């Protein structure tokens, strides 16, 4: 299955209980979409839409994908325990079912799909990013094929799984300190063979409190080597010890947390001052298809920052006239050939030359843009609104059709054949 990856990890971890079911969504009679499947996040959990007919193929509440989207994984309560299920991503058909003890939800999936990290579901009203007091943590690492039995790790400290290393031998975790009253955090790793937890090379960052409006957007690089997390409205104390201008700013600051899954290091990349203090939803990230560049956009501040993914440096900060005052909507996507950066705002979709960041096109939208993606070949631009997904011709901005499914995020696009 040929794919384009647009992963939003946090959206995929939205639910603890999971199931897959067939569903049907009405379609625009004028729609004639490509042979593709579009994976979206909705208020009812992830859904898969067949663009050929506009129908929802299935819904899988809380499904978490393998990195290349060749499989989806879910959990559901089963006979007093938990069933870890593997789903075919094209049909929702259950291809594997492994029983586990206790009530568990998925936190991370290894690149090759051979390991899944699980923990007890977060308390009601919270998510895995909300630190809760605890002095001990239990993590279960299971083989979804059932070939090998699960490993249970009883660990000291307050830990939350984030991702597996590319070699599958380590599990990166967020370690909250002090455990019973979290006030700071650091990135550590659990060595799966010996069960010990070690610090990851990088700088310590302070955690003061979970502020209203904090933006937590996460993106996996196309080569699956680096995991990016955008922090656009964090306390200045987050920057203590690694970026003095931010640490002494006296207000919210912005940075991208970079976790290298291959070489196993973590780094906080400070963003330019004009991106500091943004409210939730105002900023977005997008990666070039070759993974060489990461774009951070802030339409209401007319700003685009270009990051060199290899050197982890901000190479350029450009001023772009996006023509919007909307401070609650931002979306971004890069064309498959890397030539165009699409930016969604509360008013329009703006197409930029990805090399010069000059405006190529501006297409007004009748409703704000929630998310953007392209078809596999780049011949269509998918635009998620509050009332459906529009299909645009990226050369003219002409609407080719629409699907009335309310999607908060377009997570992934894949060929249906």
Secondary structure as UniProt FT lines:
FT   STRAND          3..5
FT   HELIX           9..12
FT   STRAND          20..22
FT   TURN            29..30
FT   STRAND          36..42
FT   TURN            43..44
FT   STRAND          45..50
FT   TURN            51..54
FT   STRAND          55..60
FT   TURN            61..62
FT   STRAND          64..65
FT   TURN            67..68
FT   STRAND          72..78
FT   TURN            79..80
FT   STRAND          81..87
FT   TURN            89..91
FT   STRAND          94..100
FT   STRAND          105..109
FT   TURN            111..112
FT   STRAND          116..119
FT   TURN            124..125
FT   TURN            128..129
FT   STRAND          136..142
FT   TURN            144..145
FT   STRAND          151..156
FT   STRAND          158..164
FT   TURN            166..167
FT   STRAND          170..177
FT   TURN            179..180
FT   STRAND          184..191
FT   TURN            192..194
FT   STRAND          197..199
FT   STRAND          205..206
FT   TURN            212..213
FT   STRAND          216..220
FT   TURN            222..223
FT   STRAND          226..234
FT   HELIX           236..239
FT   TURN            240..242
FT   HELIX           244..247
FT   STRAND          253..260
FT   TURN            261..264
FT   STRAND          265..270
FT   HELIX           273..275
FT   TURN            276..277
FT   TURN            280..281
FT   STRAND          284..287
FT   TURN            289..290
FT   STRAND          293..298
FT   HELIX           299..301
FT   STRAND          303..308
FT   TURN            309..312
FT   STRAND          313..319
FT   STRAND          331..334
FT   TURN            336..337
FT   STRAND          340..344
FT   STRAND          348..353
FT   TURN            354..356
FT   STRAND          359..364
FT   STRAND          371..374
FT   TURN            376..377
FT   STRAND          381..385
FT   TURN            386..387
FT   STRAND          388..392
FT   TURN            394..396
FT   STRAND          399..403
FT   STRAND          409..415
//
